[in-house]
Amino acid sequence: MSFLFLEDDDLQMIWDSINNTQLVFHPVYAPIGSIDYSEFLTLNEEKEVSLILDRNLFSSLLSLAKNGDLKDTKEKRMIALLMLWTQMKQVPISAGLAIMENASRYNDSYNAKIELNNFNDIFDFYPPQIWLNLANGTIDQIPKCNLFNIPYENSITYHETNDHFLMNYASMLHLVNIYRDSDMNPLEKLLEFLSWNFENLLISQYINTYLVMLFSNQNGIKAPKHANSDILERIEKGCMNQAWDLTYLSYWSTLYWNESKMHEVFLFATADTLLKKIFINTHNGGGLFNLINVVFPRRSAERIIQFYIEKTRNRTKPDFGDNPTQYFKSLIEKEKKHLKQSVGL
C-alpha cells in the first residue's frame, strides 16, 4: 500500500495547477481545460472516469521514467502533476491511441507492446509521493524505472489501419494541396476545401474549426508542418502528424457523444497548443457559425455561412462502398498524386 503525505495547501495546489496548465479536456466538464472540483467529485462517484493521453505526454512519461529526468523542467513537473492527479482521483489512464500512433508509423505492433508493458510497469514502480515531490519541486529527479524490452502479451494489432486517421490524413493532404495554390485567396481555399469535404468525407467539427482559424490567419494556427516544402516526404510526414493530432479528437468524439446514456466518461489530456485551441474553439458554446462571424469580415463570413448551409441542406453522405478503408486509401493516393505535381515530380 502506498501512502501520500499532503501539506495543508497541497490539495489546492494540485487542483489549481491542473486547471492553470489546461491539461485535461472534455466538451461538457472541461471545455476550456478547467474542471470544477465539486462537479468532478460528483461525476467520479456516478460514473467511471478515464483519461486518454496524447502521444507527446505519453512519450514524455516514458522518457522521464527511463532517465529519471527531462531537460524541460516545466514538462517534467507537468507529467508528475498529471500522474499525481490521476492516482489521487483513481482515474485510469488510457494510452491506446498514443501506442497506436507510433505503431502505425513503423507498421509494427512489437514495439507497441513493449511500450504498453513499460507503461504498466511505471504505475507499479512509482508511489504517488514521488510524483507529488517532483510536481511541487521538492525533488528534481526521480529514480529510474527498469524498463525491459519485453512485449505485453495480447492479441491486439496496434498498427492496424485506423479509418479515423485515414480520413484525417486525406483531409490534410487536400488541405496542403490548396494551401500551396497561390492562385486562390484564403476565402476561396476555405470554400474549396469545404466543397471537397462535403463530397468525399464525413464532416468533422474539429477540421472545420481548424480550417476556419487557419484561413482567417489566427495567431498560432499553422498549416501542417513543411506544407511549403519542395520535398514530398517532408510534406507527407507533416500531414501525417497533423492527421494523428486530429485523430485523437475525432476518435475521442465517438466515445463522448453518447455519454449521457453510458456509465463511462472519457477525458482527454494534451499539452499541444494547437490541439487545445481547436478543441476550445469547437466547444466554446457559440458553434461554428459564431466562430466564422468572429474571425472573418462580415461579408466573407456571410458568404461562408451561406455556402455551408446550401451545401449541407438535404446533403447525402458520400458512399464509401463495401470497403471504406480502401475508399479512404484511394482518396489519399489521389491527393498524393496532386501533391507530386505540385512539387514538380
HUVEN-V870370 format. One record per helix or strand. SS is the DSSP state (hx for helix, st for strand). FROM is the first residue (numbers start at 1). TO is the last residue. If there is no record, write none. Layout:
SS;FROM;TO
SS;FROM;TO
//
This chain:
hx;10;20
st;24;26
st;30;30
hx;37;46
st;48;53
hx;55;67
hx;73;88
st;92;94
hx;96;106
hx;110;125
hx;128;135
hx;163;179
hx;186;200
hx;205;215
hx;232;256
hx;259;261
st;264;269
hx;273;282
hx;287;295
hx;298;312
hx;324;342
//
